[in-house]
Amino acid sequence: MTRTKTGIRGFDTLVGGGFIPGSTILLSGGVGSGKTVFGLQFLYNGASKFEEAGVYVTVEARPDELRLEAQQFGWNLEEFEKSQKIAIIDAASNRAGLPTSEKYSLRRGFDMSALAEEIYRAVEELGAKRLVIDCVSALSMRSNDPSELRTELFRISSLLRELKVTSLLLSETVSSDHHSRSGVEQFVTQGLVSLNLSEENGSLKRALTVWKMRQTEHSLKTHPFSITDSGISVPSVRSSSKKN
């Protein structure tokens, strides 16, 4: 089966060679766990290594903040934005009530309909194959009703499947016992990967777990990983696997 490779060292072997094309994956973790780095690396590698355009939807950080973060790893997003290989949708400025000069943005109010329309426009114009939403936890803050949130997320997830993009939905967690802030995000996605940052013997340790990945075998183990000056790296190890 053809796979959408993340290009993240050591990760693709944990999910049968990459994500199923067109699938939607929930990437969850606490503050500082590496979610944004993973999302940026997934998108940048798509444009630079696999000739796949991608769209990054930022709900919390403003686009220039993302560009600066990416630059720390040597990823020049602006270069690929100019060549229509990467687009950043600025949903953060509207949400904060701030002006924006970004090409792709929400200009008539922050809601799911406006977000869906801008996602559709950017994906169609770029012919994008990859998409990241950072983060869906911020979308949930607009509703205290889990059933309403689930309906809205299902709507977004359905749009992404219709567009046939392989998507990462980033979600912030409040503890390692929960896979998402609202407890519903994992039920509208085909895969779930969690990133954890914990203290051990006075130092911080990073680890990731693939909890589910439909239609493919995946690792059943928790794997340490590191964030270096070239991005996320997972040590190569043999692991047991299962197929969802």
ABEGO torsion letter per residue (X at the ends): XBBBBAGBBGAAAAAGGEBBBGBBBBBBEBBGAGAAAAAAAAAAAAAAAAGBBBBBBBAABBAAAAAAAAAAAGBBAAAAAAAGABBBBBAAAAAAGBBBABABBBAAEBBAAAAAAAAAAAAAAAGBABBBBOBAAAAAAABABAAAAAAAAAAAAAAAAAAGBBBBBBBBBABAABABAAGAAAAABABBBBBBBBBBGGBBBBBBBBABBBGBBBBABBBBBBBBAAEBBBBBBBBBBBBX
